[in-house]
């Protein structure tokens, strides 16, 4: 049997997925004959926001360092 939330294999009769904590009570009757893993779709663009934030922070740090070096010279 597989978790409908994360797709990890779970023990028969388990109440919760050990990997993600998803409740398996509803799933036990539905998927007991279907042992195919459930594919979880990825969220497009999720990494883009994180990358933009990191680059923004690095740009601010670079600006502060450049400004302090220019004041010393």
Backbone as a printed PyTorch tensor [residue, N CA C, xyz], in Angstrom:
tensor([[[  0.8500,  -1.1650,   0.0000],
         [  0.0000,   0.0000,   0.0000],
         [  0.9050,   1.2400,   0.0000]],

        [[  0.4640,   2.3020,  -0.6490],
         [  1.2390,   3.5240,  -0.7680],
         [  0.4480,   4.7190,  -0.2410]],

        [[  1.1520,   5.6960,   0.2950],
         [  0.5330,   6.9170,   0.8190],
         [  0.0240,   7.7740,  -0.3380]],

        [[ -1.2100,   8.2570,  -0.2110],
         [ -1.7850,   9.0910,  -1.2740],
         [ -1.2050,  10.5040,  -1.2590]],

        [[ -0.5310,  10.8880,  -0.1770],
         [  0.0280,  12.2290,  -0.0830],
         [  1.4480,  12.3130,  -0.6440]],

        [[  2.3230,  11.3870,  -0.2080],
         [  3.7300,  11.4830,  -0.6160],
         [  4.1870,  10.3350,  -1.5150]],

        [[  3.3930,   9.2680,  -1.6260],
         [  3.7380,   8.1600,  -2.4990],
         [  4.6440,   7.1200,  -1.8810]],

        [[  5.0350,   7.3050,  -0.6220],
         [  5.9010,   6.3350,   0.0510],
         [  5.1240,   5.0600,   0.3710]],

        [[  5.8230,   3.9330,   0.3770],
         [  5.2040,   2.6560,   0.7220],
         [  4.9540,   2.6290,   2.2260]],

        [[  3.7570,   2.1910,   2.6290],
         [  3.3910,   2.1040,   4.0450],
         [  2.9580,   0.6850,   4.3720]],

        [[  3.0300,   0.3380,   5.6450],
         [  2.6390,  -0.9950,   6.0740],
         [  1.1230,  -1.1530,   5.9920]],

        [[  0.6750,  -2.3560,   5.6520],
         [ -0.7580,  -2.6430,   5.6230],
         [ -1.3420,  -2.4130,   7.0120]],

        [[ -2.4750,  -1.7560,   7.0800],
         [ -3.1590,  -1.5190,   8.3360],
         [ -2.6650,  -0.3140,   9.1040]],

        [[ -1.6610,   0.4060,   8.5900],
         [ -1.1380,   1.5870,   9.2810],
         [ -2.1770,   2.6960,   9.2540]],

        [[ -2.2550,   3.4650,  10.3310],
         [ -3.2100,   4.5710,  10.4100],
         [ -2.6350,   5.8560,   9.8180]],

        [[ -1.2840,   5.9870,   9.8830],
         [ -0.6260,   7.1860,   9.3800],
         [  0.6200,   6.8010,   8.5880]],

        [[  0.9990,   7.6460,   7.6420],
         [  2.2240,   7.4480,   6.8730],
         [  3.4120,   7.8190,   7.7600]],

        [[  4.4040,   6.9440,   7.8560],
         [  5.5850,   7.2060,   8.6770],
         [  6.4620,   8.2990,   8.0690]],

        [[  6.3410,   8.5470,   6.7630],
         [  7.1800,   9.5380,   6.0790],
         [  6.6210,  10.9580,   6.2110]],

        [[  5.3150,  11.1460,   5.9500],
         [  4.7440,  12.5000,   5.9430],
         [  3.6680,  12.7220,   7.0020]],

        [[  3.1880,  11.6550,   7.6710],
         [  2.1800,  11.8060,   8.7110],
         [  0.7520,  11.8600,   8.2100]],

        [[  0.5520,  11.6470,   6.9240],
         [ -0.7890,  11.6840,   6.3420],
         [ -1.6600,  10.5680,   6.9370]],

        [[ -2.9240,  10.8730,   7.2090],
         [ -3.8600,   9.8710,   7.7110],
         [ -4.1920,   8.8890,   6.5920]],

        [[ -4.1520,   7.5970,   6.9010],
         [ -4.3850,   6.5590,   5.8970],
         [ -5.7160,   5.8540,   6.0740]],

        [[ -6.5580,   6.3010,   6.9860],
         [ -7.8050,   5.6090,   7.2800],
         [ -8.7190,   5.5160,   6.0640]],

        [[ -8.9420,   6.6160,   5.3450],
         [ -9.7990,   6.5970,   4.1600],
         [ -9.1740,   5.7820,   3.0410]],

        [[ -7.8590,   5.8410,   2.9530],
         [ -7.1310,   5.2140,   1.8660],
         [ -7.1170,   3.6830,   1.9620]],

        [[ -7.2330,   3.1150,   3.1640],
         [ -7.0630,   1.6760,   3.3220],
         [ -8.0870,   0.8720,   2.5320]],

        [[ -9.3220,   1.3510,   2.4120],
         [-10.3340,   0.6270,   1.6480],
         [-10.2310,   0.9020,   0.1510]],

        [[ -9.7950,   2.0850,  -0.2020],
         [ -9.7520,   2.4810,  -1.6060],
         [ -8.5860,   1.8440,  -2.3350]],

        [[ -7.3950,   1.8650,  -1.7410],
         [ -6.1960,   1.4160,  -2.4370],
         [ -5.7230,   0.0240,  -2.0330]],

        [[ -6.5180,  -0.7480,  -1.3220],
         [ -6.0400,  -2.0460,  -0.8790],
         [ -5.8150,  -2.9960,  -2.0460]],

        [[ -6.5230,  -2.8270,  -3.1610],
         [ -6.3200,  -3.6860,  -4.3310],
         [ -5.3870,  -3.0450,  -5.3520]],

        [[ -5.1550,  -1.7530,  -5.2300],
         [ -4.2920,  -1.0400,  -6.1730],
         [ -2.9970,  -0.6720,  -5.4560]],

        [[ -1.9090,  -1.3600,  -5.7460],
         [ -0.6440,  -1.1060,  -5.0690],
         [  0.2920,  -0.2160,  -5.8600]],

        [[ -0.2150,   0.4950,  -6.8520],
         [  0.6200,   1.3940,  -7.6480],
         [  0.9380,   2.6430,  -6.8380]],

        [[  2.1640,   3.1540,  -6.9170],
         [  2.5050,   4.3790,  -6.1860],
         [  1.7490,   5.5840,  -6.7430]],

        [[  1.4440,   6.5110,  -5.8680],
         [  0.7400,   7.7240,  -6.2580],
         [  1.7780,   8.7820,  -6.5880]],

        [[  1.6800,   9.3790,  -7.7580],
         [  2.6260,  10.4070,  -8.1660],
         [  2.1600,  11.7540,  -7.6240]],

        [[  3.0380,  12.4610,  -6.9350],
         [  2.7250,  13.7700,  -6.3880],
         [  3.2790,  14.8100,  -7.3470]],

        [[  2.4140,  15.6930,  -7.8870],
         [  2.9040,  16.6870,  -8.8490],
         [  3.7840,  17.7250,  -8.1620]],

        [[  4.8030,  18.1710,  -8.8720],
         [  5.6740,  19.2110,  -8.3150],
         [  5.0420,  20.5750,  -8.5720]],

        [[  5.4010,  21.5310,  -7.7430],
         [  4.8770,  22.8850,  -7.8650],
         [  5.8370,  23.6810,  -8.7330]],

        [[  5.4130,  24.0810,  -9.9390],
         [  6.3240,  24.8220, -10.8110],
         [  6.6210,  26.2130, -10.2640]],

        [[  7.8520,  26.6470, -10.3940],
         [  8.2360,  27.9890,  -9.9900],
         [  8.5470,  28.1440,  -8.5190]],

        [[  8.4420,  27.0750,  -7.7310],
         [  8.6750,  27.1890,  -6.2870],
         [ 10.1200,  27.5590,  -5.9950]],

        [[ 11.0590,  26.9980,  -6.7110],
         [ 12.4750,  27.2910,  -6.4840],
         [ 12.8820,  28.6660,  -6.9750]],

        [[ 12.1280,  29.2350,  -7.8850],
         [ 12.4520,  30.5440,  -8.4480],
         [ 12.3720,  31.6300,  -7.3850]],

        [[ 11.3650,  31.5770,  -6.5310],
         [ 11.2110,  32.5890,  -5.4900],
         [ 12.3710,  32.5190,  -4.5080]],

        [[ 12.7640,  31.3250,  -4.1440],
         [ 13.8750,  31.1540,  -3.2060],
         [ 15.1750,  31.6540,  -3.8200]],

        [[ 15.4130,  31.3100,  -5.0650],
         [ 16.6250,  31.7510,  -5.7480],
         [ 16.6660,  33.2720,  -5.8570]],

        [[ 15.5420,  33.8970,  -6.1480],
         [ 15.4850,  35.3540,  -6.2500],
         [ 15.7920,  36.0140,  -4.9150]],

        [[ 15.2630,  35.4360,  -3.8370],
         [ 15.5080,  35.9920,  -2.5100],
         [ 16.9890,  35.8980,  -2.1510]],

        [[ 17.5970,  34.7480,  -2.4120],
         [ 19.0220,  34.5590,  -2.1050],
         [ 19.8740,  35.5300,  -2.9190]],

        [[ 19.5830,  35.6760,  -4.1980],
         [ 20.3540,  36.6000,  -5.0320],
         [ 20.1820,  38.0450,  -4.5810]],

        [[ 18.9910,  38.4010,  -4.1470],
         [ 18.7510,  39.7450,  -3.6330],
         [ 19.5650,  40.0290,  -2.3890]],

        [[ 19.6000,  39.0630,  -1.4780],
         [ 20.3880,  39.2190,  -0.2510],
         [ 21.8710,  39.3320,  -0.5730]],

        [[ 22.3490,  38.5060,  -1.5080],
         [ 23.7590,  38.5780,  -1.9050],
         [ 24.0920,  39.9250,  -2.5350]],

        [[ 23.1700,  40.4810,  -3.3110],
         [ 23.4030,  41.7880,  -3.9370],
         [ 23.5030,  42.8810,  -2.8790]],

        [[ 22.6680,  42.8030,  -1.8550],
         [ 22.7220,  43.7890,  -0.7680],
         [ 24.0520,  43.6830,  -0.0270]],

        [[ 24.4710,  42.4550,   0.2730],
         [ 25.7440,  42.2490,   0.9750],
         [ 26.9100,  42.7690,   0.1310]],

        [[ 26.8950,  42.4800,  -1.1690],
         [ 27.9570,  42.9640,  -2.0610],
         [ 27.9770,  44.4840,  -2.1000]],

        [[ 26.8200,  45.1100,  -2.0970],
         [ 26.7490,  46.5690,  -2.1010],
         [ 27.3100,  47.1770,  -0.8310]],

        [[ 27.0020,  46.5580,   0.3050],
         [ 27.5180,  47.0500,   1.5890],
         [ 29.0280,  46.9070,   1.6430]],

        [[ 29.5510,  45.7750,   1.1850],
         [ 31.0010,  45.5600,   1.1870],
         [ 31.6960,  46.5540,   0.2570]],

        [[ 31.1600,  46.7640,  -0.9210],
         [ 31.7410,  47.6990,  -1.8980],
         [ 31.7410,  49.1050,  -1.3340]],

        [[ 30.6480,  49.4990,  -0.6870],
         [ 30.5430,  50.8490,  -0.1190],
         [ 31.5620,  51.0430,   1.0070]],

        [[ 31.7440,  50.0210,   1.8450],
         [ 32.7020,  50.1530,   2.9460],
         [ 34.1410,  50.1720,   2.4320]],

        [[ 34.4430,  49.4330,   1.3710],
         [ 35.7850,  49.4410,   0.7860],
         [ 36.0600,  50.7880,   0.1640]],

        [[ 35.0870,  51.3800,  -0.4970],
         [ 35.2740,  52.6970,  -1.1320],
         [ 35.5100,  53.7850,  -0.1000]],

        [[ 34.9330,  53.6690,   1.0790],
         [ 35.1440,  54.6560,   2.1310],
         [ 36.5520,  54.5460,   2.7210]],

        [[ 37.0940,  53.3440,   2.7410],
         [ 38.4470,  53.1380,   3.3000],
         [ 39.5030,  53.7120,   2.3680]],

        [[ 39.3010,  53.5310,   1.0720],
         [ 40.3060,  53.9680,   0.0940],
         [ 40.1850,  55.4120,  -0.1350]]])
